[in-house]
Amino acid sequence: MKRTPLKRSGPLKRSGRLKPASKKRAVQLHEYSRKRAVFLRERPLCQFCGGFSSDVHHTQGRRGAMLNDELTWMALCRPCHDMIHKNPKRSREEGYLK
């Protein structure tokens, strides 16, 4: 059976507000914000190309406690971070994603 693509007349609209973060996640996000700033200050250069780093890449993902696990972080510039996520197969092969 052949499927026809959905046609949209405009941008998607939310039916309501986003679910707020749990108290536990809010604490994790606050800690992440603080640790991220220190991490980028200590690593001002992109670990991929050597340019100015502005992003923290999580090689293991951001679920649960992995959000604040600095052992799985990489300091990257925005173009390198985008490249890693736009090429997931290659990034997995090279160890930048799991």
N, C-alpha and C positions, 0 to 999 in steps of 0.2 A: 504494500500500500504506500503510495507516494504522499508525503506530507507537504503542505504548502506553508511557506513562512508566514508568521504573523505580521500584520501591517499595523504600524503605529501612526497615529495622527499627531503625535507630539511627544514630549518627554514623559517618562513614567512619573506617576503621582503617587505619593504615599497616602495610605488610608488613615494614618494616624502618626503620632510621635514615635520616635525611636525608643526602644526599651532602654531605660537608664542602666548604667553599670551597677553591679552589685557592690555592697560595701567592701567586700574582700577585693574585688577587681579595682575599685577606686583607689584602695590603698596601694595595690600593685602598680597602678598607673602613675600614682604620685611618686613612688619610689623609682619607677622607670625614668620619669622625667628628670629627676635629680641625678641618677646614675648615668643617663645618656649624655647630659651636659658635661660631666666629668670625663667620661669616655672620649668624647669628641675633642675636648680640650687637650687631653693627653695624646691623642692621635690626630693631629691636624691634617695629615696627608692620606689620600685615598689608598687603600691597601691593594687596589687593582691597577690603577694607572699612575699614581703619585701626585695627582692634582689635589686641590683643596677638598677635604672631606666635609660633608654636610649631613649625611644620613648614616643611620645605624641599620645594617642588614642583619637579620636573624637567620642563620643558616639552618636552624632546626625548627623555625616557625615561632609564633608568638603565643601559642596556647598555654594556659596555666602558668606554671612556674618558669617556663622557658622564656617568658617575657623579660625576666630580670637575670637570666643566666649569662653573664658576660663572657663565658668561655665559648659561646656560640655566636658572638657578635663580630661584625666586621665594620670598620669605618670606611665608607665609600662616598664618592661624589654622586650627585644625582644622575648624570648620564650612565655611569657604570652600574648603579643600582637598577636603573630602568633596563639596561642591557641584560642583566642577570635574570630579571623577571620576564623579559620578552623572549628569552631563549632558555626555557626551563630544561629541555633535554640536555643541551650542552652544559648548562650550569650544574646539573646533577652529576654528569660525567666528571666534571672538574672539581666537585665537592663544594660548590657554593650554595647548593640547595639539597635538602634531603627529603 
